[in-house]
Amino acid sequence: MAILGKLLANRRAGERTLAWHRPNLAGDGVFELTSPDFEHESFLTTPHAGKRVGGQDRSPALAWSAPPAGTAQLLLVVEDPDAPMSKPFVHAVALLDPARTELAQGALDGAETVAGVQVLRSGFGRGYMGPSPIKGHGPHRYAFQLFALAEPITTVNGAPVAKAKPPAVLSAARALGRARIDGFYERS
């Protein structure tokens, strides 16, 4: 598998393909997103990695400062822009009640209902999927992006938001502001 990683070393979706850079999500307001489980631009620990690589698929705990006034809903998106694809791999998508200011570890796994958290579809299935990059592909960035939405998303293209794929949810959102924290994971 390490050979595949080396062959694909220069193939990555890229930073510019993240939800962070979509015009509809580039609100003017800025707020802070942090985690007690990792510092910005540090490495994620094994429990937060995918089960395929020995992790537990446990989403890290997150906390954030007050979003901009008028926030109707929060949209959390976790993407890997280093995936060897044309678009980032989506590791989690969730809609959050704007009164929430934090998420506990595992709140995005989708197995249990957490008040004020609606876990949506991700790259495969529903809920948080921990990092499991190709062995030998180098470090992968995992962008935890939180968007303060001006209007809540309940439907996408006439269907309930719970059935929508991540690109459709991202297209339906309009952000007032945003926050971000990045972690890394690598399999050598």
Secondary structure as the mmCIF struct_conf table of DSSP 4:
data_model
#
loop_
_struct_conf.conf_type_id
_struct_conf.id
_struct_conf.beg_label_comp_id
_struct_conf.beg_label_asym_id
_struct_conf.beg_label_seq_id
_struct_conf.end_label_comp_id
_struct_conf.end_label_asym_id
_struct_conf.end_label_seq_id
HELX_RH_AL_P HELX_RH_AL_P1 ALA A 2 LEU A 7
TURN_TY1_P TURN_TY1_P1 LEU A 8 ASN A 10
HELX_RH_3T_P HELX_RH_3T_P1 GLU A 15 THR A 17
BEND BEND1 LEU A 18 LEU A 18
HELX_RH_3T_P HELX_RH_3T_P2 ALA A 19 HIS A 21
HELX_RH_3T_P HELX_RH_3T_P3 PRO A 23 LEU A 25
BEND BEND2 ASP A 28 ASP A 28
STRN STRN1 GLY A 29 VAL A 30
STRN STRN2 LEU A 33 THR A 34
BEND BEND3 PRO A 36 ASP A 37
TURN_TY1_P TURN_TY1_P2 HIS A 40 GLU A 41
STRN STRN3 SER A 42 PHE A 43
HELX_LH_PP_P HELX_LH_PP_P1 LEU A 44 THR A 45
HELX_RH_3T_P HELX_RH_3T_P4 THR A 46 HIS A 48
BEND BEND4 ALA A 49 ALA A 49
HELX_RH_3T_P HELX_RH_3T_P5 LYS A 51 VAL A 53
TURN_TY1_P TURN_TY1_P3 GLY A 54 GLY A 54
HELX_LH_PP_P HELX_LH_PP_P2 ARG A 58 ALA A 61
STRN STRN4 LEU A 62 TRP A 64
HELX_LH_PP_P HELX_LH_PP_P3 ALA A 66 PRO A 68
TURN_TY1_P TURN_TY1_P4 ALA A 69 GLY A 70
STRN STRN5 GLN A 73 ASP A 80
TURN_TY1_P TURN_TY1_P5 PRO A 81 ASP A 82
BEND BEND5 ALA A 83 LYS A 87
HELX_LH_PP_P HELX_LH_PP_P4 PRO A 88 PRO A 88
STRN STRN6 PHE A 89 LEU A 96
TURN_TY1_P TURN_TY1_P6 PRO A 98 ALA A 99
STRN STRN7 GLU A 102 LEU A 103
TURN_TY1_P TURN_TY1_P7 GLN A 105 LEU A 108
BEND BEND6 ASP A 109 GLU A 112
STRN STRN8 VAL A 114 VAL A 114
TURN_TY1_P TURN_TY1_P8 ALA A 115 GLY A 116
STRN STRN9 VAL A 117 VAL A 119
STRN STRN10 ARG A 121 ARG A 121
BEND BEND7 GLY A 123 GLY A 125
STRN STRN11 ARG A 126 ARG A 126
BEND BEND8 GLY A 127 GLY A 127
HELX_LH_PP_P HELX_LH_PP_P5 PRO A 133 ILE A 134
TURN_TY1_P TURN_TY1_P9 LYS A 135 GLY A 136
BEND BEND9 HIS A 137 HIS A 137
STRN STRN12 HIS A 140 LEU A 149
BEND BEND10 ALA A 150 GLU A 151
STRN STRN13 THR A 155 VAL A 156
TURN_TY1_P TURN_TY1_P10 ASN A 157 GLY A 158
STRN STRN14 ALA A 159 PRO A 160
HELX_RH_3T_P HELX_RH_3T_P6 VAL A 161 LYS A 163
HELX_RH_AL_P HELX_RH_AL_P2 PRO A 166 ALA A 172
STRN STRN15 ALA A 175 TYR A 185
#
